[in-house]
Amino acid sequence: MDFPDAIDQVPSGPYKTRNLSGLLGTVLAEYGFPPRKPRHLTGPCVGPLGFYSICLKTTGLEETVAFYRGLGFAPVGEDAPGLRVSLKNGDDGLTFMTFLDANVINFRGVHIHRLMDEILAAGVIVTGYNEMPDQQPLMLDEKGEPVPDNECGHFTVHDPDGHELFFNTHPHEREPFEAAMAGAGLEKPRAASHQALGQLVYCLDVTDLDTSLAFYETLGLRVLRDTGVAWVTPPDRHRAVHFVLQLRESVRAGSRLRFYGASANGDALGFSREAIGWARVDPDGRRLELLPDAMVLPHR
């Protein structure tokens, strides 16, 4: 199989490169491109990782979208019929995709090749990188730096439990990202969310909390321990791309959606009462939890 033929088998759209996850390993191995391994370790990353988003696998796009719309989420116009729908509730966004092999944490907008080199130097194995000349020619300016339209591409890393972090940047995303970073000292208030839900936090179930925290610290993220869980956020200097990720120690790896600060009775939304808060399962079998605002979140 020729590499261009492999790409053509993937649906088009802004997330086209993500579809190569399952196919890429076979193709790259065939062409002699194994996973990139660390070379000279320099310590944790210092640069930002990019704009953060959550991409979730779905096997029934219409049913899943209807379910979340019932909770107050609304489409944002970034659709690919039958393949992808993005929804938002205030500042909280979710993207549902039919072509994913598994859920993905996506980072976008950063200088992709510079970040990949930094992550490799920190000791993290990179897979799925696009260094094929016909896919991403890397042209340099007179100083040897990549010109703006060639700061793009994609690569993948996995945390100790196999949770995927996918880094990809397109040319039109570079300028907005750098503009956001240049204004990093400016506070941006959170948009109001649907009154029935609180702040969305993506929670990863991990089998060894200490090992997972060490991994995310290697990526240059700040970790804060709490009772039974830990919070992962960017350092203060990267507050322009602030996000909150939660890690929860469990007997098996997985994920769930947690909404902190729920102000309405979950019964009205079809949730079941539990010891703390409410819980429900979405059409894809994903667990959702409504938790009280007494449980403190890390702030910017």
N, C-alpha and C positions, 0 to 999 in steps of 0.2 A: 504494500500500500504506500503510495506517495504521501508525504506529509501534507501537501495542499489538499489532496483528496480527503484526508482525514478531517481537516478543518471544514471542508464543504459539507460533511455529513452532519454538522452541528447547526441547530437553528440559529438564524441571524438575530442581531440585536445587541444592545450595550453589554449584556452579560454573556455574549457568545463564547468568550474564552473559558468561562467556568465549566462549560459542558465538556471540556477536554479532560476533566479530572480522571474519569475512568479510562478514557482512550489514550491519554497522554503517556501514561506509564509504559504501555505496550509500544507505542510509536517511538518514544524517546529511547527506550532500550534497544529497539530494532536499529535505530540510527546511531547507537553508541553514545547516548547522553544519559548516564545514570544520575541518581539524585546528587545534588551538590552537597558536599560535606564540608565541615569547618576546616579552615587551614590555620590561620594565625589568630589565636584567641586574644581579644582586646578587652573583654569585660562586657557589661550590659550595654544595650543600645542607648543612645542619647537622643536620637532624632524622633520626631512624631511618627506614628504608624499610619495616619490617614483618617479620613472621615469614617466613622464606625456605623455599621448597619447589620441587621440580623436577617438572614435569608433562610427560610424554612422550607423543607421538603413537604410537598402535598401530593396526594394521589387523587384528590377530588377537588380541583381548583374552585369550581363554582360553589360547591357546598361549603368549603372552608371560608371563602370570602364572605358568603352570606352569614356564616356564624359570627365572624369578627365584626361585620357591619352591625349585627345585632347588639354588640357590646359597645358600640360608639365609634368604631373605626370607619374611615371613609377613604375611597380611592383617591389617589393623587395624580392620576393621569399617566403614570409610567407603566403602561400595560403592553404585553405582547400576547394577543389572544391565544388562549389555550396553553400558554407557557408560563406567564408571569403576571402577577398583580401586586402592586405596592399599595399599602394602606397606612394611614396616619391617624393618630388620636392625640391632638395637641402636638408636642414635640416627639412623641413616641411613634416610631415607624416599624412596620414589618413588611417583608417582601416574601410572597409565597411563589414557589417555583415547582413546576411539574418534572423538570429534567434533572434535579439534583439527586445525587446518590445518598446524601445525608445533609443535615443542617450545617450551615456555614456562617461563621463570623467574617464579615467582609470589611476591608479597609481600602479606601480609594483616595486618589488625588495626590499622593505623595510622589516624589521623584523615585520611581520604582527601582531603578538599577542601583542608585546610591543606597536605598534602604536594604535591598537584598544583600549588598556587600557588607553592610553593617551587621545584619542579622547573622550572616555566615561567620563574620569575625567574632560574634558573641558566642559561637559554639552551637548554633541551631542548624539542623539539617533542612535544606530547602529542596522541594520537588516541584515539578511542573513549571519550571521557569521557561520563558520563551526567548531563547537566544538564537533562534533560527533566522538567518539573514533575510529570507524571503518573507518572514512574518513581522520582524521588528528590526529593520536596519538601524544601527546605532551610529549616527553621524556626529562628529565632534566639531567644535568651533576652533578658532586659532589657539585657544588656551588648553585644548584637549578636553573640554567639558561637553557633555551631550547638549545639543541644541534643544529648545523647548519641546518641539513636536516629537522628539525621540527620547523623552524621559519617561516613556510609558511602557506598558507591558504587564506581565502578571507572574506571580509565583505563589506557592503554597507551603505552609508549615503546619505541623500537627502537634498538639500538646501531648503530654504523656498518656492521656486516655484516648487519643485518636480524634479529639475534636479538631475540626478543620478551621484554620485561619487562612483566608484567601485574600491576597493583596493584588489589586489590579487598578490601573490608572489609564484613562484615555486622554488624548491631547486636550480636549475641551475642559477637563477637570483640573488641570494644573494651575491655571491662573486663579480660579476661585479658592483653591486650597491655599496657595501662597498668600492671597489677600486676607484670608481668615487668620492665618498664622501671624501676619504682620499686625493685625489688630487684636492680638491675643490678650492684651490687657483690658479690653473692654468687656464688661459683663453683659450677657444677653439673658433677660428673664425667660423662664420657661413659659411656653404657651399654655393656655388653660386646657385641661383634659376633660373628657366626659365625666360628669359628676359621679358616675357609678364606679369609676376606676381610679386608681392612684397612679403613681409613677411606675412605668414598666421597667423591670429589671430582668435580663436574661440570666438564668441560673444554670450553671453547668454542674452536673453530678460527677464528682471525681473520686477515684478509689484511694488516692493518697494525697491528702491536702498539702502536706509539706512539699512533696515533689512537684505538685502543680504550681504552688506559689513560687517556687524557685524558678520554674520555667517562665512564668509571666514576669517575674522580676528581671530575668535575662533579656526580655523584650523591652526593658526600660520602663515598665509600668509600676505603679505604686500599689502595694498590697496592705490591707488593713484587716486584722483578725477581729472576729466577733464570736459570739457563742455559737459553736457548731458550724459556722460559715466563715468566709473571708470575702472582702470586697476588693476588686481590682479596678483601678482608675489610672488615667494618665497623670504624670506629675503636674504640679501647678504651672510650670512654664509652658505646658501644652493645653491650657484650659480652653483654648479656642476649639479644640477637638475633644472636649470632655465627654466621657461616657462612664457608665457604671456597669460592671460585670460582676456577678456573684459566683463563688465556688462553694459547693456543698459536698462534704465527704459522704460517700455512699458505698454500698457493697458492689455497685455496678455503675458504669459510666452511662450518662444520659443527659437530658436537659429538661427544663420546664420554664414557663413564663410566670413571673411573680409581679403582682401589682400592689405596690405599697401605698398606704394612705387611702384605701377604699372607704368611701363615705356613704355607701348605700348597702342595704341588706342584700347579701348575695342571693338570697332566695328569689328575689325579683328577677334575677338574671339566670336562674336555673342552676345556681351553685349549691353544693351541699355543705352544711355547717360542719366544721371540724373544731378541734380543740382551740386552735388559733386561726380565726378567719374562715374562709370558704374555699372550696375546690371544685373544679369541673374538668372534664376531658373534652377536647375539641374533636371534630370529625376525623382527624388524622391520629387520634389516640394521644395527643399531647396534653400534658397536665398543666392547668392554669390555676393559680392561687390568688385570692384576694386577701391581703394581710393588713393589719391595722397600722395607722400612722405612728403609733407609739414605737414601732421598730425603726430606728434611726438609719437614714441613708447618708453616705458620705456626700458632702457638698463640694461645690467648686472651690 
